[in-house]
Amino acid sequence: MKTKLSRRFWAALTVFSLVGQVAWVVENMYFNVFIYNMFNASPSDISLMVGASAVSAALTTVFIGALSDKIGKRKLFICGGYILWGISIFSFVLLRSDILGKLFPMTVSAATLGITLTVILDCVMTFFGSSANDAAFNAWLTDSTDSSNRGSAEGINAMMPLVAILVVFGGFMFFDLTYASSWTLIFSIIGAIVILVGVLGIFLIDDPDIKPTETGYFHNIVYGFRPRSIKSDPLLYILLAAFSVFNISIQIFMPYLIIYYEKTLAMSDYVLIMAPAIIIASVVTAFWGRVYDKKGFGFSLAVSLIALSAGYIVLYLTRTTAPVFIGSLLMMSGYLSSMAVFGAAIRDYTPSGKSGMFQGLRIFSQVLIPGVIGPAIGAAVLKNAESIVNSDGTTSFLPNANIFISALAVIFVLMIPLALFYFKSKKASNN
């Protein structure tokens, strides 16, 4: 029997997942555009920012996830975290060359200072965002669902990054991102919305009925990393390793995707081109969570990865609008459907009552390892990329399609942990 979830649950899941993903989309896809346009950042600068943010996200999720288990509360961290998250986003309005020149007139160039401060503030923002979303919200989602409805809930959760991309793309259409004033307004709006949702959560979210852990806080922090824990749940750790390899593939191209569309392909109207692909992929992802509930992990992931790989191939081989649309649709559908499948499976294999402790491990696989390795591979691939001269005499790099073929190569590596997971799970079921 499928456990029925309340309307309040679905409302909280939708609102907090969507707004959280809007904030992450701005960070993951547009902070790169921000420092590229405002401070002429290089591939290594972007790789450094993504890597530093990944480390911040992972460490935050480990410590705050364990703390939320120790206290036995999720709502406090979700609502308070979203409010502070919004405030930290709003602080980016200060990162303008004219403001930095007045505040630090005798230091290094405004561009160098701007890149440095963007990396630092990004880590601060990530701390609050990961506390609220990665640690507390994801633990709340695990606690509030069970194996009968987790795929459906995860389908909604996994489609939100695409819906968020659509919202952000649509909203950003009205801004010229080469002007600092546009970014000031963007950071103000996004910050205010995140704060408002944090306040709304006080009235909307129901804390799941979980007991505070009796073990010590330090024990909770290290629990998921102990050899004994790995030995107790080997399938979970193999799954997390596979999830890490999958996300490395994504992070090779994702930090450069918008720049690739806009600068390399000269698609000034890429938002209008991508919007239909995003809408279709969102519907596919929501549906695919139900496929996981019915068909299981193996079938649902295999189809998702085939779609993702096909998207990579089309994007690598084509440059014109229609094929790029098809490639982007396949890539986005495969990416988010795979995220839904991995997310639901990881929740299913997470030990009961320890969801907060294991959120850190999930973020290690989803953010830290991929966020360091993936962009580094992308930067290496783009080391000798073509450069263009900007109107002010500075130079910027142009991402090329090699990022997609590199991402495809990692998908083949992914087959190794997936094969191990298959044989281990089959052996466990026979016993």
Residue pairs with C-beta under 8 A, 6 or more apart in sequence:
1 148
2 148
2 149
3 145
3 146
3 148
3 149
4 149
5 144
5 145
5 149
5 153
6 206
8 204
8 206
9 144
9 206
10 156
11 204
12 201
12 204
12 205
12 206
13 141
13 153
13 156
13 157
14 156
14 160
15 197
15 200
15 201
15 204
16 78
16 82
16 133
16 137
16 197
16 201
16 205
17 137
17 156
17 157
17 160
18 160
18 163
18 164
18 167
19 82
19 193
19 194
19 197
20 82
20 129
20 132
20 133
20 137
20 160
20 194
21 160
21 161
21 163
21 164
22 164
22 167
22 168
22 190
22 193
23 85
23 89
23 129
23 190
23 194
24 129
24 133
24 161
24 164
25 161
25 164
25 165
25 168
26 89
26 168
26 186
26 190
27 53
27 122
27 125
27 126
27 129
28 50
28 254
28 255
29 165
29 168
29 254
29 255
29 257
29 258
30 168
30 172
30 177
30 258
31 49
31 118
31 122
32 41
32 46
32 49
32 50
32 255
32 256
32 258
32 259
33 177
33 258
33 259
33 262
34 95
34 118
34 177
34 183
35 41
35 45
35 46
35 49
35 114
35 115
35 118
36 46
36 259
36 396
37 177
37 178
38 95
38 96
38 97
38 114
38 180
38 183
39 97
39 110
39 111
39 112
39 114
39 115
39 118
40 111
40 390
40 394
40 395
40 396
41 49
41 115
42 397
43 256
43 378
43 379
43 382
43 383
43 385
43 397
44 379
45 115
46 255
46 256
46 375
46 379
47 255
47 375
47 376
47 378
47 379
48 119
49 115
49 118
49 119
49 122
50 251
50 255
50 371
50 374
50 375
51 371
51 372
51 375
51 376
52 119
52 122
52 123
53 122
53 123
53 126
53 371
54 367
54 368
54 369
54 370
54 371
54 372
55 123
55 368
55 371
55 372
56 122
56 123
56 126
56 127
56 130
57 126
57 129
57 130
57 134
57 363
57 367
57 368
57 371
58 360
58 363
58 364
58 367
58 368
60 126
60 127
60 130
60 131
60 134
60 135
61 130
61 131
61 134
61 135
61 359
61 360
61 362
61 363
61 367
62 221
62 359
62 360
62 363
62 364
63 221
63 360
64 77
64 130
64 131
64 135
64 136
65 134
65 135
65 136
65 139
65 356
65 357
65 358
65 359
65 360
66 217
66 220
66 221
66 223
66 356
66 357
66 360
67 77
67 217
67 220
67 356
68 74
68 76
68 77
68 135
68 136
68 139
68 356
69 139
69 210
69 212
69 213
69 220
69 354
69 355
69 356
69 357
70 212
70 213
70 217
70 220
71 212
72 210
72 211
72 212
72 213
73 207
74 136
74 137
74 139
74 140
74 143
74 205
74 207
74 208
74 210
74 356
75 140
75 201
75 202
75 205
75 206
75 207
76 136
77 131
77 132
77 135
77 136
78 132
78 133
78 136
78 137
78 140
78 198
78 201
78 205
79 132
79 198
79 199
79 201
79 202
79 205
80 132
80 198
81 128
81 129
81 131
81 132
81 133
81 136
81 198
82 132
82 133
82 194
82 195
82 197
82 198
82 201
83 194
83 195
83 198
83 199
84 128
84 131
84 132
84 198
85 125
85 128
85 129
85 131
85 132
85 133
85 194
85 198
86 190
86 191
86 192
86 193
86 194
86 195
86 196
86 197
86 198
87 128
87 191
87 195
88 121
88 124
88 125
88 127
88 128
88 129
88 191
89 125
89 187
89 190
89 191
89 194
90 187
90 188
90 191
90 192
90 195
91 121
91 124
91 125
91 187
91 191
92 118
92 121
92 125
92 183
92 187
93 183
93 184
93 187
93 188
94 100
95 114
95 117
95 118
95 121
95 183
96 180
96 183
96 184
97 110
97 111
97 114
97 180
98 180
100 110
100 113
100 114
100 117
101 110
104 113
107 113
130 363
132 198
134 359
134 362
134 363
134 367
135 356
135 359
135 360
135 363
136 356
138 355
138 359
138 362
139 355
139 356
139 359
140 205
140 207
140 208
141 153
141 154
141 157
141 347
142 347
142 350
142 355
143 208
143 210
143 355
144 153
144 208
145 153
145 347
147 348
148 293
149 293
150 293
150 344
150 347
150 348
151 289
151 290
151 291
151 292
151 293
151 340
151 344
152 289
152 290
152 293
153 289
154 289
154 292
154 340
154 343
154 344
154 347
155 285
155 286
155 287
155 288
155 289
155 290
155 292
155 340
155 344
156 286
156 289
157 340
157 343
158 285
158 288
158 289
158 336
158 337
158 339
158 340
158 343
159 282
159 283
159 285
159 286
159 336
159 340
161 336
161 339
162 278
162 281
162 282
162 285
162 332
162 336
163 278
163 282
165 274
165 278
166 275
166 278
166 279
166 282
169 271
169 274
169 275
169 278
170 271
170 275
171 186
171 189
172 186
172 271
173 271
173 272
175 182
175 185
175 186
176 182
177 183
210 353
211 353
213 220
213 353
213 354
215 223
220 356
220 357
221 357
221 360
223 229
223 354
223 357
224 354
224 357
224 358
224 360
224 361
225 361
230 237
232 351
233 349
233 351
234 424
235 349
235 421
235 424
235 425
235 428
236 346
236 349
236 350
236 358
238 417
238 420
238 421
238 424
239 342
239 345
239 346
239 349
239 421
240 346
240 361
240 362
240 364
240 365
241 365
241 417
242 342
242 414
242 417
242 418
242 421
243 342
243 346
243 362
243 365
243 366
244 364
244 365
244 366
244 369
244 370
245 410
245 413
245 414
245 416
245 417
246 338
246 342
246 411
246 414
247 365
247 366
247 367
247 369
247 370
247 374
248 369
248 370
248 373
248 374
248 377
248 410
249 308
249 374
249 407
249 408
249 410
249 411
249 414
250 335
250 370
250 374
250 407
251 370
251 371
251 373
251 374
251 375
251 378
252 374
252 375
252 377
252 378
252 381
252 403
252 406
252 407
252 410
253 260
253 378
253 403
253 404
253 406
253 407
254 374
255 374
255 375
255 378
256 378
256 382
256 399
256 403
258 270
259 398
259 399
260 399
260 400
260 401
260 403
261 267
261 270
261 274
261 324
262 268
262 270
263 388
263 396
263 398
263 399
264 398
264 399
264 400
265 319
265 324
267 273
267 321
267 324
273 321
273 324
273 325
274 325
274 328
276 325
276 329
277 325
277 328
277 329
277 332
278 332
280 329
280 333
281 329
281 332
281 333
281 336
282 336
284 333
284 336
284 337
285 333
285 336
285 337
285 339
285 340
288 300
288 304
288 337
288 340
288 341
289 340
289 344
291 299
291 300
292 300
292 340
292 341
292 344
292 345
293 344
297 341
297 345
298 422
300 337
300 341
301 338
301 341
301 342
301 418
303 337
304 333
304 334
304 337
304 338
304 341
305 334
305 338
305 411
305 414
306 334
307 330
307 331
307 333
307 334
307 337
308 330
308 331
308 333
308 334
308 335
308 338
308 411
309 334
309 408
309 411
310 327
310 330
310 334
311 327
311 328
311 329
311 330
311 331
311 332
311 333
311 334
311 335
312 327
312 331
312 404
312 405
312 407
312 408
312 411
313 327
313 404
313 408
314 323
314 324
314 326
314 327
314 330
314 331
315 324
315 327
315 328
315 331
315 401
315 404
316 401
316 402
316 404
316 405
316 408
317 323
317 401
318 324
318 327
319 401
346 362
347 355
350 358
351 358
377 406
377 410
378 403
378 406
381 402
381 403
381 406
382 397
382 399
382 400
382 402
382 403
385 397
385 398
385 399
385 400
386 397
386 398
386 400
387 395
387 396
387 397
387 398
388 395
388 396
388 398
389 395
390 396
